[in-house]
């Protein structure tokens, strides 16, 4: 058992990797703090490396603040006892925290907050830094401090959507149409208070066929629309959003035509939603996308597809 309370990077993930790889032992590596932005950003991380895996993690969890945003990610096969239902919560920070991490560790035989868990009959060692290195000023103050009036404050003006690739191709939402499924913002996966909703229009055309990314495809997700004039437009392009892992990518995921679940028709009215973080710096800086559709041949309508952009 190794503990660390330094504000520096601890390197324990590398240590756990090598202990498992070289000595064939199971290792658990976790950190967890619900306290915001003190010695480090709040959040919980977890890595499980079984002896049979050669050091590679079989399961990782990450639920942490990245400043003004929270991010959640899980890889590998879920372990027995994981709070899987919590991973679907709208509030990212509620998906994994100190309490749920302690419950997960207990199912794996680790109870770090119970004194009885530890064997105090064996030697224990503590390593401290006794002499803190002096701070070094690389530049003299005269090079940094300048005379004169302070710079003018930056005016924080609200952003106005939509994203750049949809400019001129959206309209105010008709709340009796598919946009009604997006109006309450419950689709916003990061819980941001600001989101944009639009009906998609292409000139006078408001009915489109819809192509969605094939589930599980590794390339950039894109939503493509086409109208009766054979003109195409992109309703969502993850490559254009700065915070997306696909930003700047060239390949897109394979697409498949969406058919009405009720009547199999392929013509829909389309509404789109974009969640906007409080620290967004452009119209393309969004965190979540949602697509709602209304069939043009029957009464079916619903929120049809979502994607986490950041």
Secondary structure, 3 states (H helix, E strand, C coil): CCCCCCCCCCCHHHHHHHHHHHHCCCEEEEEEECCCCCCCCCEEEEEEECHHHCCCCCEEEEEEECCCCEEEEEEECCCCCCCHHHHHCCCHHHCCCHHHHHHHHHHCCCCCCCHHHCCCCCCCCCCCCCCCCCCCCCCCHHHHCCCCCCCCCCCCCCCCCCCHHHCCCEECCCCCCHHHHCCCCCCCCCCCCEEEEEEECECCECCEEEEEECCCCCCECEEEEECCCCCEEEEEEHHHCCCCCCCCCCCECCEEECCCCCCCCCCEEEEEEEEECCCCCCCCCCCEEEEEEEECCCCCEEEEEEEECC
